[in-house]
Amino acid sequence: MPHNSQISLSIPLQMQLLHHLLSQPVWFLIFSSLGLFSLLKHVTHLIGFIFISFLRPPKCLKSYGSWALITGSTDGIGKAFAFQLAQQGLHLILVSRNPDKLSAVSHQIQATHPNTKVKIFPLDFTTSDLPSGIRKLETFLQGLDVGLLINNVGLSYQWAKYFHEVEEEAWMSLVRVNVEGTTRVTKAVLKGMVERKRGAIVNMGSGAATVIPSHPFYAVYAATKAYVDQLSRSLHVEYKSHGIDVQCQVPLYVATRMASRVAAIHEPTMFAPSAEEYARAAIKRIGYEARSMPYWGHALQWHLASAFPEFLVNLWRYSIGIRKRQRCR
Ligand SMILES: NC(=O)c1ccc[n+]([C@@H]2O[C@H](COP(=O)([O-])OP(=O)(O)OC[C@H]3O[C@@H](n4cnc5c(N)ncnc54)[C@H](OP(=O)(O)O)[C@@H]3O)[C@@H](O)[C@H]2O)c1
């Protein structure tokens, strides 16, 4: 009975509310509806962000296969990934240019994770004969159940430069490492994944190509990362039904040697985490979205940047570039 009386009370109230609403001017109704939709959109985004960042369980990375290959694994984000993946129980193939640094990282990993098998493969991605290096890598990988590929190796400019100032050798190296290297290693590893019907690939993109509308004075770097982003998102769709999860991760600044060089970031902060903190967040995202920004402080910056008009963000980036150029003189 109390239930019925509640209903009989609420119906006149609803009618009153409806009548009140209909008596409002049309402009008021339109703006209120738009406000309500916008609020709902923001609340939905916030709930999604909290779930993905803090509550969603990570995938079991060993289920993709027992080996992980990481390029650019002797420093920064790649090295941090290697330690995180060893902790997940994966065996590692470390690919980077410097054999001594590769051995040193391999020993460090085995000292802390004695059950992890580590293989090293020296390869300089700037070499003009990259195809032959990749063929050797393919041979090296034969018989290994490589379930996870972290295409991390990447180069940026040494200094902020106008496009016409960038030397041929510098931009060619950048294209070779960021575009050709990523594409060739993906192809080399993907074949085995298709045969085994399982695998995960993470390509390291950058907020420089996806968050900010432009990256003046670093144009070729941003353009190569836009390539990585689009390649990954297309492969994500192409290989989903083959059991292979392809993802582009888009970090903003991470306190590594690269960030210290291009942005004078020498210490981790809330908005520029250490490589270890980034990698801890990053491995929880593997296997999910086609494009992912794993670190919450980066996602917050992305959200703030998207609230500003494009021309203001462009002006801001331009002035940062000009200041960097002045500092370098
Ligand atoms: N740090 C950031 O703020 C940031 C932001 C967005 C995206 N990213 C992306 O994240 C990835 C990793 O960046 P990071 O900051 O960790 O870079 P990093 O600290 O400079 O480390 C780069 C790694 O790649 C290796 N490497 C460099 N050139 C190579 C070459 N020609 N051939 C083979 N290996 C080479 C380095 O080897 P050595 O140890 O021998 O030098 C090192 O292990 C890059 O793709 C970068 O574009 C970084």
The ligand as an ORCA input file, in Angstrom:
! r2SCAN-3c Opt
* xyz 0 1
  N      60.543      9.895    -22.949
  C      59.490     10.530    -23.383
  O      59.134     11.601    -22.876
  C      58.663      9.942    -24.500
  C      57.443     10.556    -24.796
  C      56.671     10.030    -25.799
  C      57.103      8.931    -26.510
  N      58.308      8.371    -26.213
  C      58.729      7.214    -27.006
  O      59.080      6.145    -26.144
  C      60.116      5.356    -26.730
  C      61.261      5.189    -25.750
  O      61.746      6.458    -25.412
  P      62.770      6.704    -24.204
  O      62.454      8.037    -23.674
  O      62.781      5.535    -23.309
  O      64.151      6.793    -25.022
  P      65.654      6.669    -24.484
  O      65.737      6.845    -23.021
  O      66.461      7.573    -25.358
  O      66.026      5.131    -24.808
  C      66.032      4.711    -26.140
  C      66.442      3.254    -26.243
  O      66.523      2.937    -27.636
  C      67.856      2.513    -27.949
  N      68.237      3.043    -29.264
  C      68.396      4.327    -29.609
  N      68.781      4.422    -30.892
  C      68.878      3.146    -31.350
  C      69.238      2.589    -32.587
  N      69.624      3.358    -33.619
  N      69.219      1.259    -32.728
  C      68.869      0.440    -31.699
  N      68.533      0.925    -30.486
  C      68.531      2.264    -30.309
  C      68.726      3.127    -26.868
  O      69.934      2.392    -26.816
  P      71.254      2.973    -26.065
  O      71.071      2.601    -24.655
  O      72.379      2.299    -26.721
  O      71.237      4.443    -26.292
  C      67.810      2.959    -25.661
  O      67.851      1.640    -25.193
  C      60.496      6.074    -28.025
  O      59.836      5.460    -29.093
  C      59.977      7.478    -27.826
  O      59.690      8.116    -29.040
  C      59.102      8.845    -25.206
*
